[in-house]
Amino acid sequence: MIREAKIHIGLDKTGTTSIQSFCAANEQIIFQNTGWLYYPAGRKYDHHMEIAEQVGVSCDPPISHGLPSPSQITDEHECSKTFLSSEHFSFRANDENLARLANHFRGFEVEIVVYYREPAAWFLSLYSETVKWGNQLTFNQFFDQNSWRLNFTRFHNFWTNAFGENNIQVMNYEDEKSELIPGFLNVITDSNFGSSMATESQPVVRNLAINLFDIHVLQTTNKALQHSDWRDGRDLFGHYNDVKRTRPDLIDQAIVGSYKNVYDASQLELIKSTNDAFRNRLPKHNLPEYVIREDEKPAQSEAIKKQYYQEIARISNVLLESYQQTERFKKL
């Protein structure tokens, strides 16, 4: 019997939370109709974080408990086809860690599914996600520490070294995002099952990025609070949403829209050069091209910047004062 495993590795901020939530909520329907099992072991928050932790590709430490082998799982469910999903598979990809992942699925024909996204928007979305979890770094500090992640060519080569060029299914997120879940299920099941499934009636969680102004407000407030626990960052993010909902006139929306870029010229050039190299690496795939747009260039006047950051400071102070009155803050 041929055993098959498909591993969806992200990237993060390409609809992974929506995909994972849907697959976990509908795993029985998917399995009964296609024979593809949403792998039940090593799951946390609907995705296979513990598998990633076990082989060392996650940013979190290895798990302390053992996991059943993939063969045990498929034998128990009397099936030969299984699929996994976690953006944590992409965090620390290198030859050594991916060799461990390949060894974990020895005896299986493994296919990797990866979604790539237009890099400037992806990296800003990545930064916004870390701010929601309490990140105190400015964007420039974050860029300096994490710009290596923009080297998709290096990342992709690690995966082809471990699993083979022909076993990497490359998806363009920009083309797929309007029908993300149906398209993902079609790829996983090698059928039109996803297109025939009524996804609009199913509960789907979308972990959406936040706008640039909100990023700056939260980063400023995180820094003032000196959070040491990611849960504090998430709590502040939830509190900020409550404040905006109960005080819709608090923020001057004209100022919010006045400042549209965050990259400097050298950062934009780095993004373009690395993305051009990646598109040349995979010429047969319709990967998103990156062109530096006029509205991305650092062109705002100093007066606009000053007004913008004054509004950030004002909103951050309001947020800080109200958050310090919450029960959770008082327990810190």
C-alpha positions in Angstrom: 0.0 0.0 0.0 1.3 3.4 -1.0 1.1 5.9 1.9 0.8 9.6 1.1 1.3 12.7 3.2 0.8 16.3 2.1 2.3 19.0 4.3 1.1 22.5 4.1 3.9 24.8 5.4 2.4 28.2 5.1 3.9 30.7 4.6 2.4 32.5 7.6 0.0 35.4 6.7 -1.3 33.5 3.6 -4.6 32.4 5.0 -3.2 29.6 7.2 -5.5 30.2 10.1 -8.6 30.1 7.9 -7.4 26.9 6.2 -6.6 25.2 9.5 -9.8 26.2 11.3 -11.9 25.0 8.4 -10.1 21.7 8.1 -10.3 21.0 11.8 -14.1 21.9 11.8 -14.8 19.7 8.8 -12.3 16.9 9.1 -14.9 14.1 9.1 -16.6 15.5 6.0 -13.3 15.8 4.2 -12.3 12.3 5.2 -15.6 10.6 4.4 -15.7 12.2 0.9 -12.1 12.0 -0.2 -10.2 9.5 2.0 -7.8 12.3 3.1 -7.3 12.4 6.8 -6.6 15.7 8.5 -3.7 14.4 10.7 -5.1 14.1 14.2 -1.8 13.9 16.1 0.5 16.8 17.2 -2.2 19.4 16.7 -2.5 22.6 18.8 -4.9 25.4 17.9 -6.1 23.4 14.9 -2.6 23.1 13.3 0.3 20.7 13.6 2.5 22.8 15.8 3.8 19.9 17.9 5.1 18.0 14.8 7.0 21.2 13.8 8.3 21.5 17.4 9.3 17.8 17.5 11.6 18.1 14.4 12.9 21.5 15.3 11.4 23.8 12.6 9.1 25.6 15.0 10.2 28.7 16.9 8.9 27.0 20.0 11.0 24.5 22.0 10.7 20.7 21.3 7.8 19.0 23.0 8.6 16.8 26.0 6.1 14.0 25.1 6.4 11.5 22.3 4.0 11.4 19.3 2.7 8.3 17.5 4.3 7.5 14.1 2.4 8.5 10.9 2.1 4.8 10.1 0.3 4.2 13.4 -2.1 7.1 12.8 -3.0 5.9 9.3 -3.3 2.3 10.3 -5.6 3.3 13.2 -7.9 5.2 10.8 -7.6 2.5 8.1 -6.4 5.0 5.5 -3.3 5.7 3.4 -3.6 9.4 2.8 -3.1 12.2 5.3 -2.4 15.9 5.3 -1.0 18.4 7.8 -0.9 22.2 8.1 1.2 24.6 10.1 3.1 27.8 9.4 5.5 26.7 12.1 7.0 24.3 9.5 8.5 27.4 7.8 10.1 29.1 10.8 13.4 27.3 11.1 13.7 25.4 7.9 17.2 24.2 7.2 18.8 21.0 5.9 19.2 19.4 9.3 15.6 20.1 10.6 13.9 19.2 7.3 15.9 15.9 7.2 14.3 15.1 10.6 10.9 16.0 9.2 11.5 13.7 6.1 12.6 10.9 8.5 9.4 11.4 10.6 7.4 10.6 7.5 9.7 7.8 6.1 7.6 5.3 4.2 5.3 8.0 2.9 5.3 9.7 -0.4 5.5 13.3 0.8 4.4 16.4 -1.1 4.9 19.9 0.3 2.3 22.6 -0.4 3.5 26.2 0.0 1.8 29.6 -0.6 4.0 32.6 -1.6 2.8 36.2 -1.4 3.8 39.6 -2.8 6.8 40.2 -0.4 6.4 43.8 0.7 2.8 43.3 1.8 3.7 39.9 3.3 6.5 41.3 5.4 4.4 44.2 6.7 1.6 41.7 7.5 4.2 39.6 9.3 5.3 42.6 11.4 1.7 43.5 12.2 1.1 39.9 13.5 4.1 40.2 15.9 2.8 43.5 17.2 -0.5 41.9 18.0 1.5 39.4 20.1 3.3 42.2 22.0 6.3 43.0 19.8 8.0 46.2 21.0 10.4 46.6 18.1 10.0 49.5 15.6 9.6 48.4 12.0 13.2 49.2 11.1 14.4 47.1 14.0 12.2 44.3 13.0 13.3 44.6 9.4 17.0 44.4 10.4 16.4 41.3 12.5 14.1 39.5 10.1 14.9 40.6 6.5 16.5 37.2 5.9 13.0 35.8 5.7 12.5 37.7 2.5 15.0 35.3 0.8 12.4 32.9 -0.5 15.0 31.4 -2.8 17.1 30.1 0.1 14.0 29.0 1.9 12.7 27.1 -1.1 16.0 25.4 -1.8 16.0 23.9 1.7 12.6 22.2 0.9 13.7 21.0 -2.5 16.9 19.5 -0.9 14.8 17.6 1.6 11.9 16.5 -0.6 12.8 17.0 -4.2 11.9 19.7 -6.7 9.0 17.8 -8.1 7.4 17.3 -4.7 6.9 20.9 -3.9 3.5 22.3 -4.9 3.9 26.1 -5.3 0.8 28.3 -4.9 0.5 32.0 -5.6 -1.5 33.5 -2.7 -2.4 36.6 -4.7 -4.2 34.4 -7.3 -5.7 32.0 -4.8 -6.9 34.2 -1.9 -10.4 34.8 -3.3 -11.2 31.1 -3.3 -8.5 30.0 -0.8 -10.2 27.1 1.0 -11.8 25.5 -2.0 -8.5 25.8 -3.9 -6.5 24.4 -1.0 -8.9 21.4 -0.7 -8.6 20.7 -4.4 -4.8 20.6 -4.2 -4.9 18.4 -1.1 -7.4 15.9 -2.5 -6.4 15.9 -6.1 -10.0 16.5 -7.0 -12.7 19.2 -7.4 -14.0 18.4 -3.9 -13.1 21.8 -2.6 -15.0 23.6 -5.4 -18.1 21.5 -4.6 -18.1 22.1 -0.9 -20.2 25.0 0.4 -17.5 26.8 2.4 -19.6 29.9 2.8 -21.9 28.2 5.3 -19.0 27.0 7.5 -17.4 28.9 10.4 -14.0 30.2 9.3 -11.6 32.2 11.5 -9.6 34.8 9.7 -6.5 36.2 11.4 -6.4 39.4 9.5 -3.5 41.9 9.5 -4.1 45.3 11.0 -3.6 48.7 9.3 -0.4 50.7 9.6 -1.8 53.2 12.1 -3.0 50.5 14.4 0.4 48.8 14.1 2.1 52.0 15.3 -0.3 52.6 18.1 0.0 49.0 19.5 3.8 49.0 19.1 4.1 52.3 21.0 1.9 51.0 23.7 3.6 47.6 23.9 6.9 49.5 24.4 5.5 51.6 27.2 4.1 48.6 29.0 7.3 46.5 28.5 5.3 43.3 28.0 7.2 40.1 28.9 4.4 37.6 28.0 2.7 37.2 24.6 -0.6 36.9 26.3 -0.3 40.5 27.5 0.1 41.6 23.9 -2.9 39.7 22.8 -4.9 41.1 25.7 -3.9 44.7 24.8 -4.9 44.0 21.2 -8.3 42.9 22.2 -8.7 45.9 24.5 -7.7 48.2 21.7 -10.5 46.7 19.5 -13.0 47.2 22.3 -11.9 50.9 22.7 -12.3 51.5 19.0 -15.7 49.9 18.9 -17.1 51.8 21.9 -15.4 55.1 20.9 -15.7 55.2 17.0 -14.9 59.0 16.9 -11.7 58.7 18.9 -9.3 58.4 16.0 -8.9 61.1 13.3 -9.4 59.0 10.2 -8.0 61.7 7.9 -4.7 61.5 9.7 -4.7 57.7 9.7 -4.8 57.6 5.9 -2.2 60.4 5.4 0.8 58.2 6.1 0.9 55.2 3.8 4.5 53.8 3.7 6.8 52.2 6.2 9.8 51.1 4.1 12.8 53.2 3.2 14.3 53.2 -0.2 17.1 50.7 0.6 14.5 48.2 2.1 12.4 48.5 -1.0 15.3 47.7 -3.3 16.3 44.7 -1.2 12.7 43.4 -1.4 12.7 43.8 -5.2 16.1 42.2 -5.8 15.4 39.1 -3.7 11.9 38.7 -5.2 13.3 39.0 -8.8 15.9 36.4 -7.9 13.1 34.1 -6.6 11.0 34.5 -9.7 14.0 33.6 -11.8 14.5 30.5 -9.7 10.9 29.3 -10.4 10.2 30.7 -13.9 7.4 28.2 -14.6 5.3 29.4 -11.7 3.2 32.5 -11.8 4.8 34.0 -8.8 3.8 37.6 -7.8 6.1 40.2 -9.3 7.1 43.1 -7.0 7.2 46.6 -8.5 8.0 49.6 -6.3 4.9 51.7 -6.4 4.9 55.5 -6.0 2.8 55.3 -2.9 5.4 53.1 -1.2 8.2 55.5 -1.7 9.1 57.6 1.3 7.6 60.9 0.1 5.5 62.2 3.0 6.4 65.7 4.2 7.8 66.2 7.6 4.7 68.1 8.6 2.5 65.1 7.7 4.8 62.8 9.6 4.7 65.0 12.7 0.9 65.2 12.7 0.7 61.4 12.1 3.0 60.5 15.0 1.3 63.1 17.3 -2.0 61.3 16.7 -0.3 58.0 17.5 1.0 59.3 20.7 -2.4 60.7 21.7 -4.2 57.4 20.9 -1.5 55.4 22.6 -1.9 57.5 25.8 -5.7 57.0 25.7 -5.2 53.2 25.2 -2.5 53.0 28.0 -4.7 54.8 30.5 -7.8 52.7 29.8 -5.8 49.4 29.7 -4.3 50.2 33.1 -7.8 50.2 34.6 -8.6 46.6 33.4 -8.7 43.7 35.8 -6.0 41.8 33.8 -3.5 44.6 34.0 -4.1 45.0 37.8 -3.2 41.3 38.2 0.1 41.7 36.4 
